[in-house]
């Protein structure tokens, strides 16, 4: 695994750096195989990135939108028009503002009363789109992730059963701290990507970020540590408020053997 950590000045610089990664990944993928597959993240941090990709004419022109296919790394157990819906945020800030067809967006259906059904349907959709035989995982060109103050990523929360999943592509995950189910891609899917890009912003991320990147490997407590793509690049984009506690001399460690 190749891990890179890039620290930028502030939230605006973070969005610009992420936009460069997004556009480069899109152009490379389309040039090599004719399409670009990206798994979007939830949370508030990507909103500014989406605004750049749609509002900056130069950046917008770089993305081959008609060959881009959008997926979601996780979803809340809510309807698509709910304020907490990851799809709603992405639709309002990105998907509704670009020239794409409905078939280019693959939404997790969090509105089902049974989250297991939503997870199973999304797994079926991934298997169909990527033409996956049994036992194989999709390979996204880019997976976008954030990290919570508790070290979770996607909807892989500390101490939850989804952390142990090694066979399914998508699973429902009961998160006791919120008393709700979530739907999430599993770690093996996220780790099969060509590039995984974390975005971290804010002082509340400083301590968990240091623990994830520099502390012992304890993914049950810090699920973001599970993300170690063995055949891809792991990129952490962080601003000064999130990266202030990091050891600057250890930002480019040697390649790390994949585990698990």
C-alpha positions in Angstrom: 0.0 0.0 0.0 1.2 3.5 -0.8 0.1 6.1 1.7 0.3 9.8 1.1 -0.5 12.6 3.6 -0.9 16.1 2.3 -1.5 19.0 4.7 -2.9 22.2 3.3 -3.6 25.6 4.9 -7.4 25.7 5.3 -10.8 24.3 4.2 -10.7 26.2 0.9 -7.3 24.8 0.0 -8.5 21.3 1.0 -11.4 21.5 -1.5 -9.1 22.7 -4.2 -6.6 19.9 -3.6 -9.5 17.3 -3.6 -10.8 18.8 -6.9 -7.4 18.3 -8.5 -7.4 14.6 -7.4 -11.0 14.1 -8.6 -10.5 15.6 -12.0 -7.2 13.8 -12.5 -8.7 10.5 -11.5 -11.6 11.0 -13.8 -9.6 11.9 -16.8 -7.2 9.0 -16.3 -9.9 6.4 -15.8 -11.9 7.6 -18.9 -8.7 7.6 -21.0 -7.8 4.1 -19.9 -11.1 2.3 -19.9 -13.8 4.7 -21.1 -15.6 5.4 -17.7 -15.0 6.7 -14.3 -16.5 5.2 -11.2 -16.5 7.2 -7.9 -18.0 6.4 -4.5 -19.1 9.7 -2.8 -18.9 10.3 0.9 -21.3 11.9 3.3 -20.8 14.6 5.8 -20.3 18.3 5.4 -16.7 18.5 4.2 -17.3 17.4 0.6 -19.9 20.2 0.0 -17.3 22.8 -0.8 -15.6 20.3 -3.2 -18.9 19.7 -5.0 -19.4 23.5 -5.3 -16.0 23.9 -6.9 -16.6 21.1 -9.4 -19.9 22.6 -10.5 -19.2 26.3 -10.0 -15.6 26.7 -11.2 -15.8 26.7 -15.0 -12.3 25.5 -15.6 -12.6 22.6 -13.1 -16.1 21.7 -14.4 -14.8 21.5 -18.0 -12.1 19.0 -17.0 -14.5 16.3 -15.8 -15.9 13.9 -18.4 -19.3 14.0 -16.8 -21.1 11.8 -19.3 -18.6 9.0 -18.6 -18.8 9.3 -14.8 -20.8 7.0 -12.7 -21.7 7.9 -9.1 -22.1 5.6 -6.2 -22.3 6.1 -2.4 -20.0 4.7 0.3 -22.8 4.8 2.9 -26.2 6.1 3.6 -28.4 7.0 6.6 -31.6 5.0 7.3 -33.8 7.8 6.0 -35.7 8.8 2.8 -33.8 10.5 0.0 -35.4 13.9 0.7 -34.5 13.8 4.4 -32.1 16.4 5.7 -29.7 13.7 6.9 -29.6 11.8 3.6 -26.2 11.6 1.9 -27.9 11.4 -1.4 -29.9 14.6 -0.8 -26.7 16.5 0.0 -24.9 15.2 -3.1 -28.0 15.8 -5.3 -28.4 19.4 -4.1 -24.7 20.4 -4.4 -23.5 18.3 -7.3 -25.7 15.8 -9.1 -28.5 18.2 -10.0 -26.0 20.7 -11.4 -24.1 18.6 -14.0 -25.0 17.0 -17.3 -25.6 13.4 -16.4 -28.4 10.9 -17.0 -30.4 9.2 -14.2 -28.7 5.9 -14.9 -25.3 7.3 -14.0 -26.3 7.6 -10.3 -26.6 4.6 -8.0 -28.5 5.6 -4.9 -28.6 3.5 -1.7 -32.2 3.1 -0.7 -32.2 4.2 3.0 -36.0 4.6 3.1 -36.8 0.9 3.4 -38.1 0.0 6.9 -35.6 -2.9 6.7 -32.1 -1.6 6.1 -31.0 -5.1 5.3 -33.1 -4.9 2.1 -31.5 -1.6 1.1 -28.0 -3.1 1.6 -28.9 -6.3 -0.3 -30.3 -4.3 -3.3 -27.2 -2.1 -3.4 -24.9 -5.2 -3.4 -26.9 -6.6 -6.3 -26.6 -3.3 -8.1 -22.8 -3.3 -7.7 -22.5 -6.9 -8.9 -24.6 -6.1 -11.9 -22.7 -2.9 -12.9 -19.2 -4.3 -12.4 -20.1 -7.8 -13.7 -18.8 -9.5 -10.6 -18.6 -13.2 -10.2 -19.0 -14.6 -6.7 -16.2 -13.8 -4.4 -15.0 -10.7 -6.3 -15.1 -7.1 -5.3 -15.7 -4.0 -7.4 -12.7 -1.8 -8.2 -13.7 1.9 -8.0 -11.4 4.4 -9.6 -11.9 6.7 -6.6 -13.4 6.3 -3.2 -14.0 9.5 -1.2 -14.1 9.2 2.5 -14.3 11.3 5.6 -13.5 10.6 9.2 -15.6 11.3 12.3 -14.2 12.5 15.6 -14.5 8.9 16.9 -12.4 7.6 14.0 -15.2 6.1 12.0 -15.4 6.2 8.2 -18.3 5.6 5.9 -20.7 3.9 8.4 -18.0 1.7 9.9 -18.3 2.8 13.5 -16.2 1.6 16.5 -17.3 -1.7 17.9 -19.9 -2.4 15.3 -20.4 -5.7 13.5 -19.7 -4.3 10.0 -16.1 -4.0 11.0 -15.8 -7.8 10.9 -17.5 -8.3 7.5 -15.2 -9.8 4.9 -17.5 -11.3 2.3 -20.4 -8.9 1.6 -20.0 -5.8 -0.5 -22.7 -3.8 1.4 -24.1 -4.4 4.8 -26.6 -2.9 7.2 -24.9 -1.8 10.4 -26.6 -1.1 13.7 -25.0 2.0 15.3 -26.0 2.0 19.0 -24.8 5.5 19.7 -27.3 6.9 17.3 -29.9 4.1 17.9 -30.3 3.5 14.1 -29.1 1.4 11.3 -26.8 2.6 8.6 -26.1 1.1 5.1 -22.4 0.9 4.2 -19.9 -0.5 1.8 -17.6 -2.9 3.6 -13.9 -2.5 4.2 -12.9 -5.1 1.5 -14.8 -3.0 -1.1 -13.3 0.3 0.0 -9.9 -1.4 0.0 -10.2 -2.6 -3.5 -10.2 0.9 -5.0 -7.5 2.3 -7.2 -7.4 5.4 -5.0 -9.0 6.2 -1.7 -9.1 9.9 -0.8 -9.8 10.9 2.8 -10.7 14.6 3.5 -10.3 15.8 7.1 -11.1 19.3 8.3 -11.5 20.9 11.7 -9.8 20.8 15.1 -12.1 18.0 16.4 -10.3 15.7 13.9 -6.8 16.4 15.1 -6.5 13.9 17.9 -8.3 11.0 16.1 -6.2 11.7 13.0 -3.0 11.4 14.9 -4.2 8.2 16.5 -5.2 6.7 13.1 -2.0 7.6 11.3 0.6 7.3 14.0 -0.9 5.2 16.8 -1.1 1.4 17.1 -3.3 -0.5 14.7 -6.6 -0.8 16.6 -9.3 -0.7 14.0 -12.0 -1.9 16.4 -11.6 1.5 18.1 -10.5 3.5 15.0 -12.2 2.0 12.0 -10.5 4.4 9.6 -7.4 2.3 10.1 -9.1 -0.6 8.3 -8.7 1.4 5.0 -5.4 0.1 3.6 -5.9 -0.5 -0.2 -3.2 -3.2 -1.0 -3.3 -2.4 -4.8 -4.0 1.3 -4.7 -3.2 4.6 -3.3 -4.4 5.9 0.1 -4.4 9.7 0.1 -5.1 11.8 3.2 -5.9 15.4 2.5 -6.0 17.4 5.7 -6.0 21.0 6.6 -3.9 22.6 9.4 -6.7 22.5 11.9 -7.0 18.7 11.5 -3.3 18.0 11.0 -1.8 20.2 13.7 -0.8 17.3 15.9 0.8 15.1 13.2 4.6 14.4 13.2 5.6 16.3 10.0 8.7 14.1 9.7 6.7 11.0 9.3 4.1 12.1 6.7 5.6 9.9 3.9 6.2 6.5 5.6 7.5 3.5 3.7 5.0 1.2 1.9 2.9 -0.7 4.5 2.0 -4.3 3.9 -1.8 -4.9 3.8 -3.3 -6.7 6.7 -6.6 -8.5 7.2 
